[in-house]
Amino acid sequence: MPIYEYELEEGQDCSVCGGNFTLRRPLSAKPLTQCPLCKKAVKKLISGFSTPSITKPLSISDAKKAGFTVLKKTSKGEYERQ
């Protein structure tokens, strides 16, 4: 189920919801137009998403642990296992 971010329409403030909130809602749900707590008008925000990032290059031992065959170039067109 996706997580959606919402904020109150411009010019509105609320001490109950704080002006913005997140909800888990099914894709089949009708668009949310009011805050479930304070009933004021809201708009859906476009938010970013998290992607995994590699902080260091993979080493030969990491590649072998992952099940890859590591080859080393010995001469033009010839490779051998490491």
Beta strands, then each sheet from edge to edge (+ up, - down):
strand 1: 3-8
strand 2: 20-24
strand 3: 42-44
strand 4: 71-75
strand 5: 78-81
sheet 1: 2+ 1- 3+
sheet 2: 4+ 5-
end
